[in-house]
Amino acid sequence: MLPSLKGGFVLDSRLDADSEHVIWLGLCELRLMDDRRWPWVLLVPQRPGIEEVHDLTPLDQAMLTFETNMVAQALKRVTGCTKINTGALGNMVRQLHVHVVARSEGDPNWPGPVWGHGLRESYSREALHRFAETLKAAL
């Protein structure tokens, strides 16, 4: 979906500040979290005013599931991770977004959650774009 065709959708400023655009999928914008400790992406359904998965239409729910699974499989392939963590918490940012995080034994805070652990380690611009291109190619 092109940004000009989003039908009133506006990305939450916190998601915009913490992540980088990767690609537009059918329903979602795929974004890469700017934290190199974990390969971590977000899927953001391009629907205004949506906070919960159950707020989506049944068709959009199915599309979100399809896109989440597609992204998780690609992320696992490109990272060789042990486990994929998927979640839609929305406690801090209410706008519906789904986290997909590649985890492996020995990564920071394994086996605990990634949220709230330590300080973010930003990618270099080159490394962020290289990883985004690798992920796009896997999709």
N, C-alpha and C positions, 0 to 999 in steps of 0.2 A: 504494500500500500504506500502511495506517495504521501509525503507530509501534507501537501495541499488538499488531499482528499480525506482527511481524518474526521470530518464531520463534527467539529467542535471539540475534539479531543486535545487536551493539553497535558504534556508529561509533567509530573510532579518535579519541582525544582530540586529536591534532594536526590531523586533518581538521576536526574540530568547531571548533577554535580559529581556523583559518585561513580558514574558509568559512562561508557562510550558506545555509540551506535555501531552495530555490526552489520545488520541486514534487516530488511522488512520481510516478514513471512506473510502468510495469508491473513491471519488475525492479529498477530503480535509483531511488535518491534523487538528484535533480539539485541540486547545490550551486554557488554562485557564490563563486569565490575573492575574498577581500577585498584585491585589488590593482588599483587603477584604471589602472595602466599598460597593461594588456592585458585585453580582455574574455576571461575565463578561467573555465571551468566544470569541474566534476567530476561524473562519473557513478559512483555507488557501489552496486554490486550488493548487495542486502540478503540476503546469504547468510553465515552464520557460518563463520569459519575458512577462507575462501577467499583465497588469495594470488595465484593466477595465472589467466589466462583459461582455460587447459586444465584447471584444477581444477573449472570449472563443468560442469554437464551439457550435452550437445549442445543441448538446447532453450534453456537459459539462455545459452549462447554465441550462438545465433542471435538471441535477444532483446537481448542486449547490443549486438550489431552493429547491429540495427535501431534501438535507442534512441540509440546513438552517432551514426549517420548522420542521424537525425531532428534531434537537437540541433545537430549540425554545420551542417546546412542552415539551421536557424532562426538560429543565431548568425551565419552569413555574411550572411543576409538583413538582420538588424537592425543589423549593424555596417558592412556594405559593405566588409569586409576583403578583402585581396588573397589571403590563404592561410589555411587552417585547419590547425593542427598538432594531431595526436592521438597520445597515447601513454599507455602503462600501464607505468611504470618500477618503482615499488615498492621502490627501494633504501633510502629513508629510512622510509617508511610501508609496511609489508608488506601491510596489508589491501588487497585489490584495489580499485582506483579508476582511472578513465580520465580523463585530462586532455584537454580540448578547448579550444584557444586560438586566438582570432582574431588574425591578424598582418597587418601592412601595412608596406610600405617606409617607413622613417623612424621606426618605433616604437622604443622603447628596446631596444637591442642587436640590431636587425635586421641581418643575417639570422640572427644567433646565437640560441641557446636562451634561454628565459625563466628557466630555473632558475639560481639563484645569481647573478643579475645585479642589482646595486645593492640598494637598500633598498625594501621594500614601501611603497607609497603607498596607504593605506586609503581607501576610499570614505567619504563622509559617509553617515550612516544613510539620509538622504533619497535620495541618489543611488544607493545600493546597492538600496534597495527599488524605486526607479523603474526601474532596469535590469532587476531581477528580474521586475517586472510586464511590461515590454516583451518580455522573452524568453518568458515564459509565454504572452503573447498570440500570439506567433509560432509557438508549438508547437501 
